[in-house]
Amino acid sequence: MPEAFRPRDIRVQLTLAITAVVAVVVALAGLAIVLYADHRDRGDVDQALAARAAQVRTAATRTGQLPTDGSFAVRLVQGTEVRAEAGSTAKFSIPVKDGYTTVTAEDGSHWRSWAEPLKTGAQLQVLINLKDIESRHDGNVRMIDLIVVLAALVAAAGTWLVGGVVLRPLIKLAQNAREIEPAEPAPQLAEPDEAGKSDEAVEMDNALDQLNERVDALARAEPVGDQLAADVAKTLADLRFPLAELGEGLDQLLDNPEMPATQRHLYLAAIQTEYRRIVTLVDELEARAASR
């Protein structure tokens, strides 16, 4: 069996291909899940910010203080100056954008911010640390990575086992084929030449040369009349088909010196038949020429 077609190689390639496909599909599905979870968590944070902002406005209006339970930070910003703050010692950049934004503190932590302008011209800013959100994101990514690895291992093991069962008859067939292959390569046949011709082909080739000489002599002979010229033309036309058949048979014998004996005898029989037909036509033409 050719080396390019080895069942074991097919089994390995099939296992790698299916494993890669499974890993990619699971990874894409995991990415979609992580993105959905991040979007949901950010939505929950934004809702929590809106609720905290309402609580801060209510409490500040009643007590004049910025209340916080430690789960969020509150700042009162006037232009580029922080008038009051509570709930965190982290330093944030100013000025502050209105609405929802994600900001980075000086210590590198990330916060989700909600800022709204007050009638006094100041801004009320409520911030929630995204530490828990980022921790959940990292946990989700690690979980997806683990699932991708496990799915790839299971797919590889399953494909390898199933591939072994499916390809087992082919592997056995390949082994049997190797056992019956010849130990030595078959001899290469050289291009046929004059030395490789069979005796029958040489004999028929010589006879054909003699016949061609006779035909050429008749063609060169001076015509003694229109009837003889017509006979010569007709005979030459009749010779075309048997000459073509004879030439094809000779070509087969010359091109295939190792031709099986049965096939060679059939070609020789056909060549002899055409040769006799040609000889008969030439003899008849010579007899008509001599009678004139």
VOPAGU-2260 file (C-alpha; in pm, 1 decimal, decimal comma):
REM VOPAGU-2260
SITE   aa  ch    i         X         Y         Z
SITE  MET   A    0       0,0       0,0       0,0
SITE  PRO   A    1     138,8     347,3     -84,9
SITE  GLU   A    2     289,0     540,3     203,0
SITE  ALA   A    3      57,0     833,8     120,5
SITE  PHE   A    4    -242,1     621,6     219,6
SITE  ARG   A    5    -177,2     484,6     566,5
SITE  PRO   A    6    -476,1     408,8     792,8
SITE  ARG   A    7    -285,7     516,9    1103,5
SITE  ASP   A    8    -214,5     857,7     950,7
SITE  ILE   A    9    -582,3     891,5     859,8
SITE  ARG   A   10    -676,3     805,6    1217,7
SITE  VAL   A   11    -439,5    1068,6    1359,5
SITE  GLN   A   12    -555,5    1336,3    1114,0
SITE  LEU   A   13    -921,9    1257,8    1182,3
SITE  THR   A   14    -863,4    1278,9    1558,2
SITE  LEU   A   15    -682,2    1612,6    1531,8
SITE  ALA   A   16    -946,1    1759,6    1301,2
SITE  ILE   A   17   -1243,7    1661,7    1518,5
SITE  THR   A   18   -1062,7    1771,0    1835,4
SITE  ALA   A   19    -988,9    2111,2    1683,8
SITE  VAL   A   20   -1350,1    2155,4    1571,4
SITE  VAL   A   21   -1487,3    2060,4    1913,9
SITE  ALA   A   22   -1241,0    2293,0    2090,6
SITE  VAL   A   23   -1331,6    2585,9    1866,5
SITE  VAL   A   24   -1706,2    2530,2    1904,5
SITE  VAL   A   25   -1684,6    2499,8    2283,2
SITE  ALA   A   26   -1455,6    2805,6    2303,9
SITE  LEU   A   27   -1696,4    3016,3    2097,8
SITE  ALA   A   28   -1989,7    2901,0    2308,3
SITE  GLY   A   29   -1793,4    2982,4    2624,8
SITE  LEU   A   30   -1704,7    3326,4    2491,7
SITE  ALA   A   31   -2071,0    3396,5    2427,2
SITE  ILE   A   32   -2156,6    3285,5    2782,3
SITE  VAL   A   33   -1883,8    3504,4    2935,1
SITE  LEU   A   34   -1995,0    3808,8    2736,2
SITE  TYR   A   35   -2356,0    3750,4    2838,8
SITE  ALA   A   36   -2255,2    3715,1    3204,5
SITE  ASP   A   37   -2047,1    4034,6    3188,6
SITE  HIS   A   38   -2333,9    4224,5    3030,1
SITE  ARG   A   39   -2576,3    4097,8    3294,0
SITE  ASP   A   40   -2338,6    4185,6    3579,1
SITE  ARG   A   41   -2282,0    4535,3    3441,1
SITE  GLY   A   42   -2657,1    4579,3    3413,8
SITE  ASP   A   43   -2700,2    4473,0    3775,0
SITE  VAL   A   44   -2430,1    4721,7    3879,8
SITE  ASP   A   45   -2598,5    5003,6    3688,6
SITE  GLN   A   46   -2931,2    4922,9    3854,8
SITE  ALA   A   47   -2759,3    4919,8    4192,6
SITE  LEU   A   48   -2600,0    5257,8    4114,7
SITE  ALA   A   49   -2937,2    5408,4    4028,8
SITE  ALA   A   50   -3085,4    5273,4    4353,5
SITE  ARG   A   51   -2790,5    5400,2    4559,6
SITE  ALA   A   52   -2813,2    5744,8    4397,1
SITE  ALA   A   53   -3182,1    5769,9    4493,0
SITE  GLN   A   54   -3101,1    5670,0    4851,3
SITE  VAL   A   55   -2817,5    5921,9    4871,4
SITE  ARG   A   56   -3036,5    6204,7    4741,5
SITE  THR   A   57   -3308,7    6123,8    4993,0
SITE  ALA   A   58   -3075,0    6089,1    5288,9
SITE  ALA   A   59   -2864,3    6394,1    5196,6
SITE  THR   A   60   -3173,8    6606,7    5162,5
SITE  ARG   A   61   -3290,9    6496,8    5507,6
SITE  THR   A   62   -2961,1    6496,1    5700,5
SITE  GLY   A   63   -2724,7    6701,7    5488,2
SITE  GLN   A   64   -2473,3    6416,8    5492,2
SITE  LEU   A   65   -2354,9    6172,6    5220,2
SITE  PRO   A   66   -2462,7    5834,1    5356,3
SITE  THR   A   67   -2291,2    5505,6    5256,8
SITE  ASP   A   68   -2281,9    5153,7    5397,4
SITE  GLY   A   69   -1933,5    5083,4    5259,4
SITE  SER   A   70   -2050,4    4899,2    4949,8
SITE  PHE   A   71   -2028,5    5214,1    4740,2
SITE  ALA   A   72   -1857,0    5553,6    4741,7
SITE  VAL   A   73   -2017,2    5897,1    4714,6
SITE  ARG   A   74   -1864,0    6227,4    4607,9
SITE  LEU   A   75   -1990,8    6581,4    4570,4
SITE  VAL   A   76   -1789,6    6747,2    4295,0
SITE  GLN   A   77   -1790,1    7117,3    4212,1
SITE  GLY   A   78   -1602,8    7167,4    3883,4
SITE  THR   A   79   -1250,9    7044,2    3956,5
SITE  GLU   A   80   -1292,9    7045,4    4334,6
SITE  VAL   A   81   -1426,2    6764,8    4554,3
SITE  ARG   A   82   -1654,5    6924,8    4815,6
SITE  ALA   A   83   -1734,8    6605,2    5004,2
SITE  GLU   A   84   -1677,7    6231,7    4975,2
SITE  ALA   A   85   -1752,3    5915,5    5170,5
SITE  GLY   A   86   -1725,0    5537,6    5146,1
SITE  SER   A   87   -1373,1    5510,6    4994,1
SITE  THR   A   88   -1026,0    5659,7    5025,6
SITE  ALA   A   89    -946,9    5595,5    4657,9
SITE  LYS   A   90    -866,8    5899,7    4450,1
SITE  PHE   A   91   -1057,7    5953,4    4125,6
SITE  SER   A   92    -994,7    6188,9    3839,8
SITE  ILE   A   93   -1198,6    6503,3    3785,9
SITE  PRO   A   94   -1395,2    6651,3    3616,0
SITE  VAL   A   95   -1664,9    6386,2    3613,8
SITE  LYS   A   96   -1882,2    6286,2    3315,0
SITE  ASP   A   97   -2255,9    6271,0    3367,4
SITE  GLY   A   98   -2432,2    5937,5    3337,7
SITE  TYR   A   99   -2282,5    5587,6    3352,8
SITE  THR   A  100   -1905,2    5555,4    3303,7
SITE  THR   A  101   -1627,6    5322,6    3408,6
SITE  VAL   A  102   -1340,4    5499,0    3582,4
SITE  THR   A  103   -1000,7    5391,9    3708,1
SITE  ALA   A  104    -877,8    5506,7    4047,1
SITE  GLU   A  105    -520,4    5608,0    4115,7
SITE  ASP   A  106    -454,5    5267,8    4278,1
SITE  GLY   A  107    -553,3    5091,0    3952,4
SITE  SER   A  108    -892,3    4963,4    4068,6
SITE  HIS   A  109   -1190,9    4992,4    3837,1
SITE  TRP   A  110   -1521,0    5148,9    3943,3
SITE  ARG   A  111   -1857,8    5194,2    3782,4
SITE  SER   A  112   -1973,2    5555,6    3816,5
SITE  TRP   A  113   -2305,1    5735,9    3804,2
SITE  ALA   A  114   -2296,6    6115,5    3806,5
SITE  GLU   A  115   -2582,9    6361,2    3786,2
SITE  PRO   A  116   -2585,4    6740,9    3799,2
SITE  LEU   A  117   -2757,9    6914,9    4089,4
SITE  LYS   A  118   -2947,1    7243,3    4075,2
SITE  THR   A  119   -2662,9    7407,4    4264,1
SITE  GLY   A  120   -2425,7    7332,7    3974,3
SITE  ALA   A  121   -2241,5    7060,8    4162,7
SITE  GLN   A  122   -2237,7    6692,3    4063,3
SITE  LEU   A  123   -2342,5    6399,2    4274,4
SITE  GLN   A  124   -2127,9    6094,9    4194,1
SITE  VAL   A  125   -2195,7    5741,9    4318,2
SITE  LEU   A  126   -1934,4    5471,7    4254,7
SITE  ILE   A  127   -1930,3    5093,5    4299,0
SITE  ASN   A  128   -1606,3    4895,2    4289,8
SITE  LEU   A  129   -1594,4    4640,0    4005,2
SITE  LYS   A  130   -1363,6    4409,5    4198,5
SITE  ASP   A  131   -1633,4    4145,3    4244,5
SITE  ILE   A  132   -1743,5    4172,8    3881,1
SITE  GLU   A  133   -1386,9    4130,3    3756,3
SITE  SER   A  134   -1333,9    3837,9    3992,3
SITE  ARG   A  135   -1643,8    3665,2    3854,4
SITE  HIS   A  136   -1524,8    3740,0    3499,4
SITE  ASP   A  137   -1185,4    3580,7    3566,9
SITE  GLY   A  138   -1355,1    3279,8    3726,0
SITE  ASN   A  139   -1584,5    3239,0    3424,0
SITE  VAL   A  140   -1286,5    3256,0    3185,2
SITE  ARG   A  141   -1094,7    2993,9    3383,3
SITE  MET   A  142   -1401,1    2770,9    3390,1
SITE  ILE   A  143   -1446,4    2802,8    3012,8
SITE  ASP   A  144   -1078,0    2727,0    2956,7
SITE  LEU   A  145   -1111,4    2413,6    3167,5
SITE  ILE   A  146   -1424,5    2307,7    2980,1
SITE  VAL   A  147   -1250,9    2360,9    2644,7
SITE  VAL   A  148    -955,9    2146,1    2752,1
SITE  LEU   A  149   -1182,7    1869,4    2887,8
SITE  ALA   A  150   -1401,0    1876,2    2575,1
SITE  ALA   A  151   -1092,0    1853,5    2352,4
SITE  LEU   A  152    -954,5    1558,6    2552,9
SITE  VAL   A  153   -1287,5    1375,2    2545,2
SITE  ALA   A  154   -1328,2    1441,6    2171,4
SITE  ALA   A  155    -973,3    1324,0    2100,8
SITE  ALA   A  156   -1010,7    1006,2    2305,6
SITE  GLY   A  157   -1352,7     927,4    2160,1
SITE  THR   A  158   -1244,6     990,7    1802,4
SITE  TRP   A  159    -928,5     784,5    1847,4
SITE  LEU   A  160   -1124,2     488,2    1982,0
SITE  VAL   A  161   -1403,7     511,2    1726,2
SITE  GLY   A  162   -1151,4     567,0    1447,9
SITE  GLY   A  163    -969,0     251,9    1552,3
SITE  VAL   A  164   -1289,1      49,3    1527,4
SITE  VAL   A  165   -1392,8     202,8    1195,1
SITE  LEU   A  166   -1048,9     180,0    1034,7
SITE  ARG   A  167    -960,1    -163,9    1171,9
SITE  PRO   A  168   -1070,7    -348,1     854,0
SITE  LEU   A  169    -872,3    -102,7     642,3
SITE  ILE   A  170    -563,0    -146,6     861,1
SITE  LYS   A  171    -592,1    -523,5     832,1
SITE  LEU   A  172    -629,1    -495,5     456,5
SITE  ALA   A  173    -318,8    -276,3     438,9
SITE  GLN   A  174    -118,8    -527,2     642,4
SITE  ASN   A  175    -226,3    -810,7     416,1
SITE  ALA   A  176    -133,8    -603,7     112,0
SITE  ARG   A  177     215,5    -546,4     250,1
SITE  GLU   A  178     260,3    -917,1     310,0
SITE  ILE   A  179     184,5   -1008,4     -51,1
SITE  GLU   A  180     392,3    -727,6    -203,8
SITE  PRO   A  181     700,3    -857,6    -391,7
SITE  ALA   A  182    1029,3    -827,4    -207,0
SITE  GLU   A  183    1194,3    -670,9    -508,1
SITE  PRO   A  184    1046,1    -407,5    -735,2
SITE  ALA   A  185     922,9    -519,7   -1069,5
SITE  PRO   A  186    1178,7    -465,5   -1345,8
SITE  GLN   A  187    1129,2    -152,7   -1548,7
SITE  LEU   A  188    1077,0    -209,5   -1917,5
SITE  ALA   A  189    1317,9     -21,1   -2132,5
SITE  GLU   A  190    1207,4     169,2   -2436,5
SITE  PRO   A  191    1184,8     -71,4   -2728,8
SITE  ASP   A  192    1454,0     -39,0   -2994,7
SITE  GLU   A  193    1573,8    -232,7   -3294,4
SITE  ALA   A  194    1746,9    -492,7   -3073,3
SITE  GLY   A  195    1425,1    -557,7   -2883,0
SITE  LYS   A  196    1215,7    -655,9   -3183,5
SITE  SER   A  197    1075,7   -1009,0   -3200,0
SITE  ASP   A  198    1169,7   -1232,7   -3489,1
SITE  GLU   A  199     814,3   -1225,8   -3620,7
SITE  ALA   A  200     809,5    -845,3   -3617,4
SITE  VAL   A  201    1143,5    -825,5   -3800,5
SITE  GLU   A  202    1027,4   -1072,2   -4062,5
SITE  MET   A  203     701,7    -887,0   -4122,1
SITE  ASP   A  204     888,9    -555,9   -4132,8
SITE  ASN   A  205    1119,5    -687,8   -4407,9
SITE  ALA   A  206     828,4    -825,8   -4603,9
SITE  LEU   A  207     650,0    -491,1   -4577,3
SITE  ASP   A  208     959,5    -311,7   -4709,3
SITE  GLN   A  209     970,5    -542,8   -5012,3
SITE  LEU   A  210     601,4    -487,7   -5073,7
SITE  ASN   A  211     644,1    -111,6   -5053,5
SITE  GLU   A  212     922,2    -134,5   -5313,9
SITE  ARG   A  213     691,0    -319,0   -5550,7
SITE  VAL   A  214     416,2     -63,7   -5501,5
SITE  ASP   A  215     658,7     221,6   -5559,5
SITE  ALA   A  216     783,9      55,2   -5876,8
SITE  LEU   A  217     432,6      27,6   -6010,1
SITE  ALA   A  218     365,1     389,1   -5921,2
SITE  ARG   A  219     679,2     502,0   -6106,0
SITE  ALA   A  220     606,6     294,0   -6414,1
SITE  GLU   A  221     501,9     485,4   -6724,1
SITE  PRO   A  222     129,6     432,8   -6787,0
SITE  VAL   A  223      37,9     264,0   -7116,9
SITE  GLY   A  224    -316,1     388,7   -7112,1
SITE  ASP   A  225    -594,9     547,1   -6923,9
SITE  GLN   A  226    -734,1     212,5   -6812,1
SITE  LEU   A  227    -404,2     106,6   -6653,6
SITE  ALA   A  228    -370,7     440,2   -6481,1
SITE  ALA   A  229    -720,4     397,9   -6342,0
SITE  ASP   A  230    -635,6      43,9   -6225,3
SITE  VAL   A  231    -321,7     168,8   -6053,3
SITE  ALA   A  232    -512,1     448,7   -5879,1
SITE  LYS   A  233    -786,7     206,4   -5767,8
SITE  THR   A  234    -534,9     -45,5   -5636,5
SITE  LEU   A  235    -345,8     221,3   -5447,1
SITE  ALA   A  236    -673,7     336,2   -5290,0
SITE  ASP   A  237    -759,5     -23,6   -5193,8
SITE  LEU   A  238    -416,4     -60,0   -5032,8
SITE  ARG   A  239    -470,1     224,0   -4784,9
SITE  PHE   A  240    -685,2      32,3   -4533,7
SITE  PRO   A  241    -484,2    -295,3   -4517,5
SITE  LEU   A  242    -159,3     -97,8   -4500,9
SITE  ALA   A  243    -295,1     104,5   -4206,8
SITE  GLU   A  244    -407,7    -213,1   -4025,3
SITE  LEU   A  245     -75,0    -380,6   -4093,5
SITE  GLY   A  246     119,1     -76,4   -3973,0
SITE  GLU   A  247     -84,5     -56,8   -3650,2
SITE  GLY   A  248     -17,7    -423,4   -3578,4
SITE  LEU   A  249     353,7    -381,2   -3636,5
SITE  ASP   A  250     362,9     -77,5   -3409,1
SITE  GLN   A  251     202,4    -280,2   -3129,2
SITE  LEU   A  252     462,1    -557,3   -3169,0
SITE  LEU   A  253     753,0    -313,3   -3179,9
SITE  ASP   A  254     634,1    -104,6   -2887,2
SITE  ASN   A  255     558,5    -405,2   -2664,8
SITE  PRO   A  256     841,7    -660,5   -2694,3
SITE  GLU   A  257     722,1    -826,5   -2370,2
SITE  MET   A  258     368,4    -879,6   -2502,5
SITE  PRO   A  259     203,4   -1203,9   -2384,8
SITE  ALA   A  260     229,1   -1488,9   -2634,8
SITE  THR   A  261    -146,6   -1514,6   -2693,8
SITE  GLN   A  262    -183,3   -1147,3   -2770,4
SITE  ARG   A  263     124,8   -1151,4   -2994,4
SITE  HIS   A  264     -12,2   -1444,7   -3199,7
SITE  LEU   A  265    -341,5   -1262,3   -3250,0
SITE  TYR   A  266    -162,4    -953,2   -3376,8
SITE  LEU   A  267      55,2   -1165,7   -3607,1
SITE  ALA   A  268    -247,7   -1343,8   -3747,2
SITE  ALA   A  269    -415,1   -1010,9   -3826,4
SITE  ILE   A  270     -93,4    -880,0   -3984,5
SITE  GLN   A  271     -59,6   -1190,6   -4201,7
SITE  THR   A  272    -418,7   -1154,8   -4319,5
SITE  GLU   A  273    -364,3    -793,1   -4423,8
SITE  TYR   A  274     -29,4    -882,6   -4579,6
SITE  ARG   A  275    -189,3   -1152,7   -4797,2
SITE  ARG   A  276    -459,0    -907,8   -4906,3
SITE  ILE   A  277    -196,0    -653,8   -5005,3
SITE  VAL   A  278       7,2    -915,2   -5193,9
SITE  THR   A  279    -305,4   -1024,6   -5380,9
SITE  LEU   A  280    -386,4    -666,8   -5484,9
SITE  VAL   A  281     -30,4    -604,3   -5601,2
SITE  ASP   A  282     -17,5    -934,8   -5794,7
SITE  GLU   A  283    -342,6    -851,9   -5971,2
SITE  LEU   A  284    -212,7    -508,4   -6065,5
SITE  GLU   A  285     113,1    -652,8   -6197,1
SITE  ALA   A  286     -78,2    -911,0   -6403,5
SITE  ARG   A  287    -296,0    -637,3   -6558,5
SITE  ALA   A  288      11,9    -426,6   -6632,8
SITE  ALA   A  289     192,4    -721,0   -6795,7
SITE  SER   A  290    -110,7    -806,4   -7013,1
SITE  ARG   A  291    -102,1    -456,8   -7164,5
